[in-house]
Structure formats: C-alpha cells, structure tokens
Amino acid sequence: MPPTERKDKAQNPTPSFQSVLGAVNQFLASETWDEAQDVATRSRSELFSDSARIVLDGFVRSQREDEEAVFNIEYDRELLRRASDQGVEGAFAPYVQFAGAPRISMARLAKMLKIDSVVALADLIQKDPQILNVVLQGIMMGQPSGTSRQPALHPRIQQLLQEIHDLEITKGGSDVQRLVELYREGAALVDVRSHPESWIVFQDGCARSLVKWGGEARIEEALTVYERIFKVLRRRGWPTLIYLSMHQNRGSAYRRRIAGSRRENLDHAVHEYEAAFAMSDSPDIAPEIRENIKRALRQMYLERSK
C-alpha cells in the first residue's frame, strides 16, 4: 500500500458510521469511472475501513434476490479492495481512459464475456483494459449495449454529497442549518424505491442535523423522519450496522426531546439504545461501537434514576 494511504488510515482509524455510509453511497451512485475514482481518493479513510466492508456485505445480503445488483456491488467491493492494496490510481487506471467514461453494469459485461467471477473479471480488465474500452466506446457512440447500471441518481446528488462531506468532515458539522437544507434537498431528489440506501443517508442526515440544531419543533420533525426510515427498514434485510445506527440516532433524538414527559422520553431513549446494544454483539460490529453504546446507556440509566 502506498505510504500516503497508510498515513491516511493512521490519521482516521475509526470514521463515523454516517460518514462511511455516505461515502459508500456516493461511490455506488457515481455515474462515471472518474467520479468513482474521485470519491475513492477523497474518502479513503471511510471506503477502506472495516465499516465500509460491513456495509457493502450487508448491501449484498439485502439484494440477494437480484443477481445483477449483487454482482455489481461485489465488483465495487473488489475494486475498493484493490484500491486499498494497490493505490487508487493503479486500481482505476483501466477504467478512466475515457473522460467521463460511464460506469456500466459489470454483471452484464461478465455475462457477455461468459465470466462468472468478480475477481476473474477484474483480473481480465486489469490485464487487458481494451476489453472494457470496446464496450465503453460502443456506449459513447450511442450503440445499445444493454450494460447500463440501475436508474441514475439525479445529477445534483453528487454535488450535495460533496458539500455535505466538506461541511461534516472538514468543518466539523458546525453549520447545521445548511446541513439540514442540503439533506432535505437530497431526500427530495432520491427515489426510495430505486435507491433506498441513498434515501436513508439523506433522511438520517437531515434528522441528525435537526436534533443537533435543537428546538422543540425540529426534534419532533426528526422523530417523524425516523418513523419513515424504520418503515423502509422493515421492507427487507439490511446490514446490522444500519439498524444499530438508526436505533442509536432515534434514541439520541428522544434523549434531547423537549415535548412530553422527561421520564417517558428517557424511557424511549433507553429502549432504542438497548435495541442497539443487543445488536452490537454481532461479529460485524466493532468492539468500540459496543463500548460507546454501553457508556451512553449507563449515563441514561443515571439520568432516569434522578
């Protein structure tokens, strides 16, 4: 691994779940290979983390009935693994030979080439990029290829994710009013049926920012947002880390709630954190996450006893 990337990992050993989920979604949603490379370069610490691997594994499980989607996610996971091991530029070199080259469905390309392995396809493209170039040239010349990925996200989404990343990571999330505006805009642009993962990123980000901003009406709005999120989560299997994080975040909203009884709000908060703690013994969950939940629970038990 190049020294600069090892340094990045050392400086950011445990990125937050929200930043990881946002980076993974931004990578999966990128429409061109150079956009994907930019995301991988900018979000190394998130995309090369164990949490990113867990999120991607969970997405694979949640899409298990869609073979094409599973293959494409597994291919992206393999590409990120290679980028982590070999460096981003080296791993993406075969894919970015055209400016604005579109990200095609690697599952359909594999079917065309009669290849059934993600690793075998990645190895073949690494050795002979012209195989990919032929397909890309056909697309760029307007020839039907049958290799397009899932319905594209609105072009504004990438800009929103970049601005959100800059505000939350670079500037520490201090401008919560602007974050709420950006997350709301993104949530309105994403179709939950086509891109439920991206929809959850924007909805959760909006709710977290509303809670951080504070005020009775904003916290009530955040709780309403979490009701919508959990309705979506009940429709199919999701990574344990996503369920856990949503329970934590809804618990934090109840903990800061102004409306209603303080005791009842704390009861709700404890219930959410207990649900998160029960999930934290999964091998997919980092030990420090479990410890953080345990500490928060202890504090809430003390608050509730007063």
C-alpha positions in Angstrom: 0.0 0.0 0.0 1.4 3.5 -0.9 2.7 5.4 2.2 0.2 8.2 1.7 -2.7 5.8 2.0 -1.2 4.2 5.1 -0.8 7.7 6.6 -4.5 8.4 5.8 -5.6 5.3 7.6 -3.5 6.1 10.7 -4.9 9.6 10.9 -8.5 8.4 10.6 -8.7 4.9 12.2 -12.4 4.9 13.0 -14.6 7.1 10.8 -18.1 7.5 11.9 -20.8 5.2 10.6 -22.7 8.1 9.0 -19.6 9.2 7.1 -18.9 5.6 6.0 -22.4 5.1 4.8 -22.4 8.4 3.0 -19.1 7.6 1.3 -20.2 4.1 0.3 -23.4 5.5 -1.2 -21.6 8.2 -3.0 -19.2 5.6 -4.5 -22.1 3.3 -5.6 -24.0 6.3 -7.0 -21.2 7.7 -9.1 -22.1 7.6 -12.7 -18.7 7.7 -14.3 -15.4 6.0 -13.6 -13.6 9.2 -13.0 -16.3 10.3 -10.5 -15.8 6.9 -8.7 -12.1 7.5 -8.6 -12.5 11.0 -7.2 -14.8 9.6 -4.4 -12.3 6.8 -3.6 -9.4 9.3 -3.4 -11.3 11.8 -1.3 -12.9 9.3 1.1 -10.1 6.8 1.5 -10.4 6.5 5.3 -14.2 5.8 5.0 -14.2 3.5 2.0 -11.1 1.4 3.0 -12.4 0.9 6.6 -13.8 -2.3 8.1 -17.2 -0.5 8.5 -17.4 0.1 4.7 -16.7 -3.7 4.1 -19.5 -4.5 6.6 -21.9 -2.0 4.9 -21.2 -3.5 1.4 -21.6 -7.0 2.7 -24.9 -6.0 4.1 -26.0 -4.5 0.8 -25.1 -7.8 -0.9 -27.2 -9.7 1.5 -30.1 -7.3 1.2 -30.0 -7.6 -2.6 -29.6 -11.4 -2.7 -32.7 -11.8 -4.8 -31.3 -9.6 -7.5 -28.3 -11.4 -9.0 -27.2 -8.4 -11.2 -27.2 -6.0 -8.3 -25.3 -8.4 -6.1 -22.6 -8.9 -8.8 -22.3 -5.1 -9.3 -21.9 -4.4 -5.5 -19.4 -7.3 -5.2 -17.4 -5.8 -8.1 -17.4 -2.4 -6.4 -16.2 -4.0 -3.2 -13.4 -5.8 -5.1 -12.4 -2.6 -6.8 -12.2 -0.8 -3.5 -10.1 -3.7 -2.0 -7.7 -3.3 -4.9 -7.6 0.4 -4.5 -6.7 0.0 -0.8 -4.0 -2.5 -1.6 -2.6 -1.1 -4.8 -3.4 2.6 -4.6 -6.4 4.4 -6.1 -4.7 5.4 -9.3 -3.4 2.0 -10.1 -6.7 0.2 -9.4 -8.7 2.7 -11.5 -6.3 3.0 -14.4 -8.1 0.6 -16.7 -11.4 2.4 -16.2 -10.7 6.0 -16.7 -9.0 6.1 -20.1 -12.0 8.0 -21.4 -13.0 11.3 -19.9 -16.4 10.8 -18.4 -16.5 7.0 -19.1 -19.8 5.7 -17.8 -20.0 3.1 -15.1 -21.6 0.2 -16.8 -23.2 -2.9 -15.3 -20.3 -5.2 -14.7 -22.7 -8.1 -14.2 -24.0 -7.8 -17.8 -20.4 -7.4 -19.1 -19.4 -10.6 -17.3 -22.4 -12.3 -18.8 -21.3 -11.1 -22.3 -17.8 -12.4 -21.7 -19.1 -15.7 -20.1 -17.3 -14.9 -16.8 -19.0 -15.8 -13.5 -16.4 -14.5 -11.0 -15.9 -10.9 -9.9 -12.2 -11.5 -9.3 -11.8 -13.1 -12.7 -13.5 -10.2 -14.5 -11.4 -7.6 -12.5 -8.2 -9.5 -13.3 -9.1 -9.7 -17.0 -9.8 -5.9 -17.2 -6.6 -5.2 -15.3 -4.6 -7.3 -17.8 -6.4 -6.2 -21.0 -8.3 -2.9 -20.5 -9.2 -2.9 -24.2 -12.0 -5.4 -23.4 -13.6 -2.7 -21.4 -12.8 0.0 -23.8 -14.6 -1.7 -26.7 -17.8 -1.7 -24.6 -17.4 1.9 -23.4 -16.7 3.1 -27.0 -19.9 1.4 -28.1 -21.9 3.3 -25.4 -20.3 6.6 -26.1 -21.0 6.2 -29.8 -24.7 5.6 -29.0 -24.8 1.9 -29.7 -27.2 -0.1 -27.5 -25.1 -2.2 -25.1 -27.6 -3.5 -22.5 -25.0 -2.8 -19.9 -26.3 0.2 -18.1 -26.4 0.1 -14.2 -29.5 0.8 -12.1 -31.5 4.1 -12.8 -29.2 7.0 -12.3 -29.5 9.4 -9.4 -30.3 13.0 -10.0 -27.1 14.8 -11.2 -27.4 17.2 -8.3 -26.8 14.4 -5.8 -23.0 14.2 -6.3 -22.8 18.0 -5.6 -24.9 17.6 -2.5 -22.8 14.7 -1.1 -19.6 16.6 -1.8 -20.8 19.8 0.0 -22.2 17.7 2.9 -18.8 15.9 3.2 -17.0 19.2 3.3 -19.3 20.6 6.0 -19.4 17.5 8.2 -15.8 16.3 7.8 -13.7 19.4 7.0 -15.7 21.9 9.0 -16.9 19.6 11.8 -20.7 20.0 11.0 -21.0 23.3 12.7 -23.3 24.9 10.1 -26.3 22.7 11.0 -28.8 24.9 9.3 -27.0 24.5 5.9 -26.7 20.7 6.5 -30.5 20.5 7.1 -31.1 22.3 3.8 -28.7 20.1 1.9 -30.0 16.8 3.4 -33.6 17.9 2.7 -32.8 18.7 -0.9 -31.1 15.3 -1.4 -34.0 13.4 0.2 -36.5 15.1 -2.1 -34.4 14.1 -5.2 -33.9 10.4 -4.3 -36.5 7.8 -5.2 -36.7 5.5 -2.2 -37.8 2.6 -4.4 -34.7 2.8 -6.7 -32.1 4.0 -4.3 -33.2 3.2 -0.7 -29.7 3.3 0.7 -29.1 6.8 -0.6 -32.6 7.8 0.6 -31.7 6.7 4.1 -28.4 8.6 4.0 -30.2 11.9 3.3 -33.1 11.2 5.7 -30.9 10.2 8.6 -28.5 13.1 7.9 -31.5 15.5 8.0 -32.8 14.1 11.3 -29.4 14.1 13.0 -28.8 17.7 11.9 -32.2 18.7 13.2 -31.5 17.2 16.6 -28.1 18.9 16.7 -29.7 22.2 15.8 -32.2 21.7 18.6 -35.6 23.2 19.4 -38.9 21.5 20.1 -40.3 21.6 16.5 -37.1 20.5 14.9 -36.6 17.5 17.2 -40.3 16.5 16.6 -39.6 16.6 12.9 -36.5 14.4 13.4 -38.6 11.8 15.2 -41.1 11.8 12.3 -38.2 11.3 9.9 -37.1 8.3 11.9 -40.6 6.8 11.7 -40.3 7.0 7.9 -36.8 5.4 7.9 -37.9 2.5 10.1 -40.9 1.8 7.7 -38.3 1.4 4.9 -36.0 -0.7 7.0 -38.9 -3.2 7.7 -39.3 -3.9 4.0 -36.1 -6.0 3.6 -33.0 -7.2 5.3 -30.3 -4.5 5.9 -26.8 -4.6 7.4 -26.9 -4.8 11.2 -24.8 -1.7 11.4 -27.6 0.3 9.7 -30.3 -0.9 12.1 -28.0 -0.3 15.1 -27.1 3.2 14.0 -30.8 4.2 13.3 -31.8 3.0 16.8 -28.9 5.0 18.3 -29.8 8.1 16.4 -33.5 7.8 17.2 -32.5 7.3 20.9 -30.4 10.4 20.8 -33.4 12.4 19.5 -35.6 11.1 22.3 -32.9 11.9 24.8 -33.0 15.6 23.7 -36.7 15.8 23.2 -38.4 18.8 24.8 -42.1 17.9 24.2 -43.8 15.4 26.6 -42.6 13.9 29.8 -38.9 13.8 30.5 -39.2 10.4 32.1 -41.1 9.0 29.1 -38.6 10.4 26.7 -35.7 8.9 28.6 -37.6 5.6 28.6 -37.9 5.7 24.8 -34.2 6.7 24.5 -33.1 3.8 26.7 -35.3 1.4 24.7 -33.6 2.5 21.5 -30.1 2.2 22.9 -30.9 -1.2 24.4 -32.0 -2.4 21.0 -28.8 -1.1 19.5 -26.7 -2.7 22.3 -28.5 -6.1 21.7 -27.3 -5.9 18.0 -23.8 -4.8 18.9 -22.6 -8.4 19.8 -22.7 -9.2 16.1 -19.2 -10.1 14.8 -19.9 -7.4 12.1 -19.8 -4.7 14.8 -16.5 -3.2 16.1 -16.0 -3.6 19.8 -15.6 0.2 20.3 -19.1 0.7 19.0 -20.5 -1.6 21.6 -18.5 0.1 24.3 -19.8 3.6 23.2 -23.4 2.3 23.4 -22.7 0.8 26.8 -21.3 4.1 28.2 -24.3 6.0 26.8 -26.7 3.6 28.4 -25.0 3.9 31.8 -25.4 7.7 31.6 -29.1 7.4 30.6 -29.8 5.0 33.4 -28.3 7.6 35.8 -30.4 10.4 34.3 -33.5 8.3 34.5 -32.9 7.5 38.2 -32.8 11.1 39.3 
